[in-house]
Amino acid sequence: MAFCAFDDSAALFDSTPVENMFITEYMLHAPGEFVKVYLYALMLCYHPSERMSLASMAKDLDMTEEDVERAFRYWARDGLVHRVADNPPAYTLRNLKQLTLTRAENPGEQLYNRNFTEEIRRVLGGRELHSAEYQTIFDWVDVLELPEEVVLMLLQIEMENSGGRVSMRIADKHAQEWAQSGVRTVEDVEKIIVLGRERETQLRKLLSRLGQRRAPSEDEKAMYRKWIDEWGFTPEAVQEACRETTKGAPTMAYLDGILLRQHQLGRHEAQVLEAGMMREHEARDFAREVYAGLGRTGITPTPEDLSVIEGWRSQGASEELILLAVAAAHRRSGGGNMDDVDAFLTRWRQRGLTTADAVRADAARTRALNAQLREIYEAAGLEKRPVAPDRDLLCRWMQELCMTQEMILLAAQYARGSGAPMMATGRILSDWHRAGISTPEAARAEHEAHVRAAKPAQPAPTAPRAQDAFVHHHYTADDYQRMVVDLDEEDDGC
């Protein structure tokens, strides 16, 4: 234990002297995180802590140990810090006044071998660099951890691309991109060069397709890298997406919006993207056909309507069935809308009519039944339109009671004048069925006998034969198929 020492809590209420020279000559050009490391290390020099280590400093500063070590290497290059031990790591800080008095050369250049410095000048065509420019280049080695030979290749490429006048700002941006991409060897650089040339060719081809015959800008290069490297598109897929630019201004910005949507849909390969866009085109074309069927032309299909139509498809409705519902909706509501179409499709689906042929057959059956009902109404003295309940009655008379149209017409004639002719017709037919009467002759005989029994003193009038009073038809299955289908039959029972 030291003979004399500050109390453990003294550091919190004490101050750490920082020379103005550090602020003006070093801090202004240093990364913020590195300044934080130096100031913390400076405080520890005035108030040492036994617990302090590289790991504990990283924890206190909310940094990784690698970043803290990188900061110390940065300050070591400038001569402010010297590493005195490796296991565990230990550092000493130089006094800035002493450092200034004891060295005449720039601290950054002094620590690097002169061969590297001379190579930098040679690559840059003998250009004399400012100290800040040297510092930027040395940061690529110390901070970004790019090998010296990689840095020299980067400068050489920048010289070629800039026509001999290197912009340190652009070069620094490219150095950071290389570091983030994991470039560490000359071979890595060669791959980047080859890839860069391929990208340049691809981008020029893309611009040409967009009608712009010029060299790509830096922003366009960055946009293309985003499409390929970040979003994962293949160059062929990007070219394929150009087909969509015919709908608007053929620019990179417009293409960026197209590719963003395809990226969100997960279409990154040319074949997948082409197939997806083709399906979208077909969906829009069919939606326009639906609109036209409803009397709406010159309108771009909305995303909501496209979604509705896709829902119909997913429920099993074919295009033919949908268009059949469109035609029915248009006739029924004087123009119709998407809700009307949906109502028809829903009704048909609930009745098990899932194909266009099934709907047409059902409509033909309905029309045939309506034609029969009109004859029955005439025989019974009714003036009304055929409705679904009466069609159900007619089917029951024919199927359950096994009555022909001729028998039904005869019963309707006998029910004429009653308060409820259709109900009376049903009662007569049920009586005939129970009595086993199945022919018109037997039915007339039964009726005449019934009349005589009711009025024995008067001769019963002879009922005119139904076939003489009414023209009726005998329908077969083939007749149903040959009938003209009209989905706008009198009621919506079909």
FIRO-130493 format. One record per residue (C-alpha): residue in one letter; x, y, z. Coordinates in steps of 0.5 Angstrom, whole numbers, padded with zeros to 4 digits, always signed. Example, Ala and Ser with C-alpha at 12.3 -4.5 7.8 and 13.67 -1.06 7.14 Angstrom:
A+0025-0009+0016/S+0027-0002+0014/
***
This chain:
M+0000+0000+0000/A+0003+0007-0002/F+0005+0011+0004/C+0000+0017+0002/A-0005+0016-0003/F-0012+0020-0005/D-0018+0017-0002/D-0022+0012-0007/S-0027+0017-0008/A-0023+0022-0010/A-0023+0021-0017/L-0030+0022-0018/F-0029+0029-0015/D-0023+0031-0018/S-0021+0033-0025/T-0016+0031-0031/P-0012+0036-0034/V-0012+0035-0042/E-0007+0040-0046/N-0010+0044-0051/M-0005+0041-0056/F-0009+0035-0056/I-0015+0038-0057/T-0013+0042-0063/E-0007+0037-0066/Y-0010+0031-0065/M-0018+0030-0062/L-0020+0034-0068/H-0018+0029-0073/A-0019+0023-0069/P-0026+0018-0069/G-0030+0020-0063/E-0030+0013-0060/F-0022+0013-0060/V-0022+0020-0057/K-0027+0017-0051/V-0021+0011-0050/Y-0016+0016-0050/L-0019+0021-0045/Y-0021+0015-0040/A-0014+0012-0040/L-0011+0019-0039/M-0016+0019-0032/L-0013+0013-0030/C-0006+0015-0031/Y-0008+0020-0025/H-0013+0016-0021/P-0010+0008-0022/S-0015+0003-0021/E-0013-0004-0019/R-0019-0007-0023/M-0018-0004-0029/S-0016-0008-0035/L-0017-0008-0043/A-0024-0012-0041/S-0026-0008-0036/M-0025-0001-0040/A-0029-0004-0046/K-0034-0006-0041/D-0034+0001-0038/L-0034+0005-0045/D-0039+0000-0048/M-0034-0002-0053/T-0031-0009-0055/E-0024-0010-0053/E-0022-0010-0061/D-0025-0003-0061/V-0021-0001-0055/E-0015-0004-0058/R-0016-0001-0064/A-0016+0006-0061/F-0010+0005-0057/R-0006+0003-0064/Y-0009+0009-0067/W-0006+0013-0061/A+0001+0009-0062/R+0001+0011-0069/D+0001+0018-0067/G+0006+0017-0061/L+0001+0019-0056/V+0001+0012-0053/H+0006+0006-0052/R+0004-0001-0051/V+0009-0004-0046/A+0006-0011-0044/D+0002-0016-0048/N-0001-0021-0043/P-0004-0018-0040/P-0004-0011-0045/A-0001-0005-0041/Y+0000+0002-0044/T+0004+0008-0042/L+0002+0015-0045/R+0007+0020-0047/N+0007+0027-0045/L+0005+0032-0050/K+0010+0037-0049/Q+0016+0032-0048/L+0013+0029-0055/T+0013+0036-0058/L+0020+0038-0056/T+0024+0031-0057/R+0022+0030-0064/A+0022+0034-0070/E+0018+0030-0076/N+0011+0029-0076/P+0009+0023-0071/G+0005+0019-0076/E+0010+0019-0082/Q+0016+0017-0076/L+0012+0011-0074/Y+0011+0008-0081/N+0017+0005-0085/R+0020+0010-0091/N+0019+0005-0096/F+0011+0005-0095/T+0011+0013-0095/E+0015+0013-0101/E+0011+0008-0105/I+0005+0012-0103/R+0008+0018-0106/R+0010+0014-0112/V+0003+0011-0113/L+0000+0018-0113/G+0005+0021-0118/G+0010+0024-0114/R+0004+0028-0111/E+0006+0031-0104/L+0001+0030-0099/H-0002+0034-0093/S-0001+0031-0086/A-0008+0030-0086/E-0008+0026-0092/Y-0003+0021-0089/Q-0007+0021-0083/T-0013+0018-0087/I-0009+0013-0091/F-0005+0011-0084/D-0012+0010-0081/W-0014+0005-0087/V-0008+0001-0084/D-0009+0002-0077/V-0016+0003-0076/L-0019-0001-0082/E-0014-0006-0081/L-0012-0006-0089/P-0005-0009-0091/E+0000-0004-0094/E+0000-0007-0100/V-0008-0007-0101/V-0008+0000-0099/L-0003+0001-0105/M-0007-0002-0109/L-0013+0002-0107/L-0009+0008-0109/Q-0007+0005-0115/I-0015+0004-0117/E-0017+0011-0115/M-0011+0014-0119/E-0014+0010-0126/N-0021+0012-0124/S-0020+0019-0123/G-0016+0021-0129/G-0010+0022-0124/R-0013+0026-0119/V-0015+0022-0113/S-0020+0025-0108/M-0019+0022-0101/R-0026+0023-0099/I-0028+0018-0104/A-0022+0014-0103/D-0024+0013-0096/K-0031+0011-0097/H-0028+0006-0102/A-0023+0003-0096/Q-0029+0003-0091/E-0033-0001-0096/W-0027-0006-0097/A-0026-0007-0090/Q-0033-0008-0089/S-0033-0013-0095/G-0027-0017-0091/V-0022-0015-0096/R-0015-0017-0093/T-0011-0020-0099/V-0009-0018-0106/E-0013-0024-0108/D-0019-0021-0105/V-0017-0014-0109/E-0017-0017-0115/K-0023-0021-0115/I-0026-0014-0113/I-0023-0011-0119/V-0026-0016-0124/L-0033-0016-0120/G-0033-0008-0121/R-0031-0009-0128/E-0037-0014-0129/R-0042-0009-0125/E-0040-0003-0130/T-0041-0007-0136/Q-0048-0010-0133/L-0050-0003-0131/R-0048+0001-0138/K-0052-0005-0141/L-0058-0003-0136/L-0057+0004-0137/S-0057+0003-0145/R-0064-0001-0144/L-0067+0005-0141/G-0065+0009-0146/Q-0059+0013-0143/R-0052+0012-0147/R-0047+0015-0142/A-0043+0013-0136/P-0046+0011-0129/S-0046+0016-0124/E-0043+0014-0117/D-0050+0014-0114/E-0053+0010-0120/K-0047+0005-0118/A-0049+0005-0111/M-0056+0003-0113/Y-0054-0002-0117/R-0050-0005-0111/K-0056-0005-0107/W-0060-0009-0112/I-0055-0014-0113/D-0051-0014-0106/E-0056-0012-0101/W-0063-0015-0104/G-0060-0021-0108/F-0062-0020-0115/T-0059-0023-0120/P-0057-0018-0126/E-0061-0022-0131/A-0067-0021-0126/V-0066-0013-0126/Q-0066-0013-0133/E-0072-0017-0133/A-0075-0012-0129/C-0074-0007-0134/R-0080-0009-0138/E-0084-0006-0133/T-0081+0001-0134/T-0085+0002-0140/K-0091+0004-0136/G-0087+0010-0134/A-0081+0014-0134/P-0075+0009-0136/T-0070+0012-0130/M-0066+0008-0125/A-0071+0011-0119/Y-0077+0008-0123/L-0074+0002-0123/D-0072+0002-0116/G-0079+0002-0114/I-0081-0004-0118/L-0075-0008-0115/L-0077-0006-0108/R-0084-0009-0109/Q-0081-0015-0113/H-0076-0016-0107/Q-0081-0016-0102/L-0085-0021-0106/G-0078-0025-0106/R-0077-0025-0113/H-0070-0025-0114/E-0068-0029-0120/A-0070-0028-0127/Q-0075-0034-0128/V-0079-0033-0122/L-0079-0025-0123/E-0081-0026-0130/A-0087-0031-0128/G-0089-0027-0122/M-0090-0021-0127/M-0093-0025-0132/R-0098-0027-0127/E-0099-0020-0125/H-0100-0018-0132/E-0106-0023-0133/A-0109-0022-0127/R-0110-0014-0129/D-0112-0016-0136/F-0117-0021-0133/A-0119-0015-0128/R-0120-0010-0134/E-0125-0016-0137/V-0129-0016-0131/Y-0129-0009-0131/A-0131-0008-0138/G-0137-0014-0137/L-0140-0009-0132/G-0139-0003-0137/R-0133+0000-0134/T-0128+0002-0139/G-0121+0006-0138/I-0120+0004-0131/T-0114+0001-0128/P-0116-0005-0123/T-0115-0003-0116/P-0111-0007-0111/E-0117-0009-0107/D-0121-0011-0113/L-0115-0015-0116/S-0115-0018-0109/V-0123-0020-0109/I-0122-0023-0116/E-0116-0027-0113/G-0120-0029-0107/W-0126-0032-0112/R-0120-0036-0116/S-0118-0039-0109/Q-0125-0041-0108/G-0125-0045-0114/A-0128-0040-0119/S-0126-0041-0126/E-0125-0035-0131/E-0131-0037-0135/L-0135-0038-0128/I-0133-0031-0126/L-0135-0028-0133/L-0142-0031-0133/A-0143-0028-0126/V-0141-0021-0129/A-0146-0022-0134/A-0151-0024-0129/A-0150-0018-0125/H-0150-0013-0130/R-0157-0015-0133/R-0160-0016-0126/S-0157-0009-0123/G-0157-0004-0129/G-0150-0004-0129/G-0147-0008-0123/N-0141-0008-0119/M-0136-0013-0116/D-0141-0014-0110/D-0146-0016-0114/V-0141-0021-0118/D-0139-0024-0111/A-0147-0025-0109/F-0148-0029-0115/L-0141-0033-0114/T-0143-0034-0107/R-0150-0037-0108/W-0148-0041-0114/R-0142-0044-0109/Q-0147-0045-0104/R-0152-0049-0109/G-0146-0053-0111/L-0146-0050-0118/T-0138-0049-0118/T-0137-0049-0126/A-0140-0045-0132/D-0143-0052-0135/A-0147-0053-0128/V-0149-0046-0128/R-0152-0046-0135/A-0155-0053-0134/D-0158-0050-0128/A-0161-0044-0132/A-0163-0049-0137/R-0167-0053-0132/T-0170-0047-0129/R-0172-0044-0136/A-0176-0050-0138/L-0179-0051-0131/N-0181-0043-0132/A-0184-0045-0139/Q-0188-0051-0136/L-0191-0046-0130/R-0193-0041-0135/E-0198-0046-0138/I-0200-0048-0132/Y-0201-0041-0129/E-0206-0040-0136/A-0210-0046-0135/A-0211-0044-0127/G-0213-0037-0129/L-0207-0034-0126/E-0203-0028-0128/K-0196-0028-0125/R-0189-0029-0126/P-0185-0036-0125/V-0182-0036-0118/A-0178-0041-0114/P-0183-0044-0109/D-0187-0046-0115/R-0182-0049-0119/D-0181-0053-0113/L-0188-0055-0113/L-0188-0057-0120/C-0181-0061-0119/R-0185-0065-0113/W-0191-0066-0117/M-0187-0069-0123/Q-0182-0073-0119/E-0186-0075-0112/L-0193-0076-0115/C-0190-0078-0122/M-0195-0073-0126/T-0194-0071-0133/Q-0195-0064-0136/E-0201-0066-0139/M-0204-0069-0132/I-0202-0062-0128/L-0205-0058-0134/L-0212-0062-0133/A-0211-0061-0125/A-0210-0054-0126/Q-0216-0053-0130/Y-0220-0056-0125/A-0217-0052-0120/R-0219-0046-0124/G-0223-0041-0120/S-0221-0043-0113/G-0218-0038-0108/A-0211-0041-0109/P-0211-0045-0115/M-0204-0048-0114/M-0205-0051-0108/A-0212-0054-0110/T-0208-0056-0116/G-0203-0060-0111/R-0209-0063-0108/I-0212-0066-0114/L-0206-0069-0116/S-0205-0072-0109/D-0212-0075-0109/W-0210-0078-0116/H-0204-0081-0114/R-0207-0084-0108/A-0212-0087-0112/G-0207-0089-0117/I-0210-0085-0123/S-0204-0084-0128/T-0207-0082-0135/P-0212-0076-0137/E-0217-0081-0139/A-0218-0084-0132/A-0217-0077-0129/R-0223-0074-0133/A-0227-0080-0131/E-0226-0079-0124/H-0227-0072-0124/E-0234-0073-0128/A-0236-0078-0123/H-0234-0073-0118/V-0239-0068-0121/R-0244-0073-0122/A-0244-0075-0115/A-0244-0068-0112/K-0250-0066-0117/P-0254-0072-0119/A-0261-0068-0121/Q-0257-0064-0126/P-0253-0067-0132/A-0245-0066-0131/P-0242-0061-0136/T-0237-0065-0140/A-0230-0062-0139/P-0227-0060-0145/R-0221-0064-0146/A-0214-0060-0144/Q-0211-0062-0150/D-0216-0058-0154/A-0216-0052-0149/F-0209-0051-0148/V-0202-0052-0152/H-0197-0056-0148/H-0191-0059-0149/H-0187-0065-0147/Y-0180-0064-0145/T-0174-0069-0145/A-0167-0068-0142/D-0165-0067-0149/D-0170-0061-0150/Y-0167-0058-0143/Q-0160-0058-0146/R-0162-0055-0153/M-0166-0049-0149/V-0163-0042-0150/V-0160-0041-0143/D-0162-0034-0140/L-0159-0032-0133/D-0164-0026-0133/E-0170-0031-0132/E-0176-0028-0128/D-0173-0029-0121/D-0166-0030-0118/G-0168-0037-0116/C-0162-0040-0121/
***
